[in-house]
Amino acid sequence: MSSPANDEIVPVLKASVHDVRHFTSLLRGVNFTNRATVTVTDRGLLVAVEEARTLLGTAYIFSDVFDEYEYHGESVEEEQDTQQEAYNSAFEIHLNTLIECLNIFGTAGGSGGSGSGKHVQWKQAGAGEEQNSSGDEDAGDGKGKSRKKTAQGGNTSLDLFFTKSERKTSMRMSYLGSGYPLTLLIAEDSSGPTTTCEISTFEAEPQLELPFDVNDMKLKVILKSSWLKEALSEIDPSCDKMTFIGNPSEQNNAQGKERTRSKAKPILRIRATSTHGTTEMDYFNDKDVLETFDYRFAHITRAMRALQTSIKTSLRIDKEGLLSLQFLMPAQGSKRNASSSSNFIEFRCLALDEEIS
């Protein structure tokens, strides 16, 4: 892929970031299956992973996560004329390989992501979920005007992408289009050693489609991720079925306001069933829902990595029983855009058939 003809090819994607930890934590959030489909758009990247045609995990990584982001859509010629139509590029990649390359210097953060190892009681408003949102990649000016050439050949253009910082990995990523590898140029700083990784890409297969009916939701609850994380952590690993039970809220009339929590029904009950018994966890809130749906616990646990690094969780269920778990990730603006959009990871899971119990 180093022929002179490549110099004339406009890359579909060029992106760089001075600290890969936030980017890597988003990828780890959906790393429950090795094969991932990456869709490149002008707004950012969509990384989707599926399992057993039942579970779909998608990381929405917006362009402002990166310090540099350039997208040029691939185009195809229509058969009847010479017009060209641009479309979003998509390819499959081994997600494990991508994460290992980003962590080649051991500075891309641990699998836990946020690093908040404190035990927070799941019914308390735990602190520390935003420890990894400080955006501390501002060491250095990022311009590289006073930096020396690298020992590998003096490519001073690297200074535009890599900052001198303590134990941080910088990355420049490029993708020429269908049939080409995803190329990563990785370094700890512009004056140290660099590593070039070429990761094979594959033609994207049709993705699992699990459309969520937002117009007919049977349950919607927004809660602190720390509560849900501690609740799931306490469940016996031998659990094979998890049930979400929603109850209608009391009307806010004069009598309803006098009603105490001890008499009120929990707005959401999570029930875990295993061979050793049943565990129930109650949530009190004020959303109007009334449904019961069962899910395979093994699929729910796939979301634990994303849950550990998230701040809030939106739990929704539509009329067909499709579960949507949206995890709001800590905002971390790049130097290009200090007010970064809030990235999120979504898991969608089909409910168990009624005859499976």
N, C-alpha and C positions, 0 to 999 in steps of 0.2 A: 504493500500500500504506500510505497514511497516513490512512485514514479512521478516524473514531471507533470503528467496530466492532472495529478491530484491538486497541484497548485492552483488550477483554474476552477476547482470545485468549491462552491460556497457551502460551508458546513451547515448542516441542519441545526446543530446546536453548538454553542460555545458558552461555557459558564465557568465562573471561578468563585472561590470562596476562601477567605483567609483563615477560617477555623471550621473544620469539617464536623465538629462534634454535634451541632444541632441537626445538620443534614443527615448524619449517620444515625442519630436517634430516631428520626422519622422513618428511615429505612428499616431499622431494627423492629419498629412497631408492627410491621407486617411480615416479618421474617419467620413465618411459621411453615412456609413451603419454599423450596429453593427456587423454583421457576417463577419468575415475575414478568408481567407485561408492563413496559414503560411506554407511556404515551406522552409525546413532546408537543406542547402547545405554546402559543405566545404568552400565556399567563403563567406557565410553569410546567411541572411534571406531575403525572398521575402514575403511581406505582401500584399495580393491582396484583393480588395473589388470591387463589381460590383453592378450596379443598372439598373433595367428594361431591362436587356440584351442589353443595349445600351452603357453604360458607364463603363469603367474598370479603376480603380486606383491601382497603384502598387508602393510600397515603396521598393527601393533597399537598404538594410542595410548591408553594407559589414562587414566582420568579424573584421576589424581593428577598428571599432567603440568601440569594447569591449576591456577591459584590459586582459581578458582571454576568449578564444574561442576554444572549442574542439568539433569536430563533428565525430561521428561514424555512418555511414549509416546503416539503417536497412537492413536485407537480407531476401530473400525468397528462399525456396528450389524448384527447378524445379521438375516437376512430373516424368520425365523419368530417372533422375539420382539424385545423392545427391549433385550436385554442387549448390552453393549458389551465388546469384547475388545481389549486393548492389544497392540500389536506394535511391533517395532523399526522405526524409520523409516529409509528408504533413499532416496537420490537420486543422480543423476549430476551431475558438475560438471567444468568445464574446469580441470584441475589446474594448468596453466601460469598461468592467470589468478589462481588462488588464491595461488600462490607469489609472483607479481609484486606482488600487493596487499600481502602480508605484508612484502615487501622494498621498499615504496614509498619509505621513507626511506634505503634502502641499508644498513640495520643488521641484516638478518636472517641474516647469515653468507654465506660464499661457497658455491659449488656443491660444494666438497670437504667442507664440513661441519665436520670436526674440526679442520682447520687444521694437522694434523701433516704438514708437507711434507718431513720427513726421509726419506732413503732408508734403509730398514731391510732388512738381508739376510734373505731369506725363510726361511732355515733357522735363524735366531737368534730368541731371545725378545726381539723389539723392544720398545722403551719408547716411551711417548708416546701410546699409543692412548687414554688416559683424560684427555687434556688438556682435553677439552670437558665433563668431568663434574664440574667444581669447584663448580657451583651458585652462581655469583657474583651472583645476582640479589637479594641481600639488602640492597642499598644503600637506605637510607631505611626508615621505619617502616611504610609501606604503609597507614597509617590516614588520612593526608591532612588531619589536623586543623589544621595550621598553614599549609596552602597557600592561595594566593590564587585567586580566580576566574580562569577563562580569558578571553582577550581576545575569544573568539567569543560570549560571552553569559553567562559565569559559571556554568557547570554544575559545581557543586562535587561532585556525585556521581561525576564522573570520577576524583576523587582516590582513590576506593575501589579503582579498578582500575589506575591508572597511577602508577608511582613515579618520582621524580626520579632519574635515573641517566644516566651518560655514555654516549651512543651506544647506547642500547638502544631497541627498539621494543616497546611494549605493545599489547595487542589485546583487545578485547571482541567476542565473536562470538555471534550469535543466529540462530535458524532457527525460523520460525513453523509450518512444516509443509508438506505437499505443495502445490505450486503457488506457493510463496513463494521469494524469493531468499535466499541466505545473506548476512547483513549483517555487515560488519566495521567496527568503530570503532577506528581506529589512531592512535597518537600516540607521540612520543618521550618526553614527560612531560606531566603534567597541566596545566602552565602554558603549554605551547606550542601550536602549531597541531595540529588533529586532521583526519583524513580519514575519510570514511564511504564504504565500498565496498559496493555491492549486486551480487552475483554470481548470475547466472541459474542455476537448478537445473532438472534435467530428470527425467522419470520414469525410475526405475531399470529397466534391462533385466535379464532373467535372467542371472545370473553364470555363468561357467565353473566347473564343479565338478571338482576333481581330488582325490578322497579318497585320503589316504595310509594304507596298511595298516601301522599300528605293530606289529601282532601278528606280522607276517611280514616283517621287515626283512632284506635281504641285506647291507647295509653300513651302519655307523654310525661316524662319526669326528668327534670334537670337537677343533678345532685353533685356534690363534691366528689371528685374521683377518689380521694383518700378514704371516704366512707365505703364506696363500692370495693376498692382494693382490699381493705381489711376484711370486709364481709366474705369475699371470695377466698381470701387466704385462710379463713377459718374452716372452710368446708373440707370434709374428708375427701382425699383424692380418689377414693373408691366410688364416689358418687357418679351415677350414670345418667341422671335426669335432673334438670333444673326447671322449676315452674315459676312463672311470673304471674302474680294474682293482683289485679287492680280492683279497688272499691270506689264507688262514687263518693265524692266529698259531701259533707253536710252543707245545707244551704245556709248562707250568712244572714239568717233572720235573727230576730231578737232572742228567740230561744236557742238558736244554734250558737250564738256568741257566748252563751252561758255554759255550753257543754264543755266539759273538761276533756283533756287528752286521754285520760284513763277510760272514758266512756266512748270515745270516738274510735272508729275503725281505722286501721292503717291504710293510707292511700295506696301503698305498694307493699306487697309481701313477696319475698323471695324464698322459695322452698326448695331445698336440696334433698334428694332421696337416694339412699344407698342401702346396701345389704345390712348395714349396722344401725339404720334408723333414719330419722328425718330431722333436718335442721331448718328452722325458720327465722328470717330476719325481716323486721317491719320498718317501714318508712312512713312518716306522717307528713302530709303536704296538703295542697288545696286544689289539685287538678281533678277534673271530672272524667273518670274512666270506670269501666266495669267489664273486665274480660279475664280469662285465664288461658295461658299458652305454655306448652312444654317444649323444652329444647335439650339437645344433647349437651351434657356438661363439658365434654371434651372439646366441643366447638367453642364454648364460652371462654374456656381457659386460654384459647389462642390469643385472646385480646389482652392478656395480662401485661405483656411488655409495653403496649401502648398505654394501658391504664396507669402503669407506674410512672410514666413521664408526663401525664396529662394533668390539667388543672381541674377541669369540669367534665362531666359526662352527661350527654343527652341520651336518654333511653326512650325509644319509641317503638310502638307495635301497631301495624295497620290491620285492617279488617281480615286479611288473609293470614294473619299470624306472623308476618315477616318482621323479624326483630332488627332494629337499627340501633347500633351503639356508636355515637359520635364522640370522639375524645378531643377536647380542645387542648392544643399544645401551647406551652409558654411562647409568647412572642419574643422573637430575637431578631432585631433589625440588623441589616448589613450596613456597611459604611455607605453604600450607594443609597440606601433608604433606611434611615434610622427608625422610622415608624413602620416596621414590618407588619404585614398582614398576619393574622392568627391562623397558622396552619392547623390542620386537623386530620385525624385518621378515623375512618369509618369502617365498621364491621356490619355486614348484613348476613343474617342467618335464618334459614327456613325453620319453621316449627315442625315438631315431630307429628307424624300422622296419628290420628286418634286411636287407631288399632295398635300402635306401638306404645306400650306402657310398662 
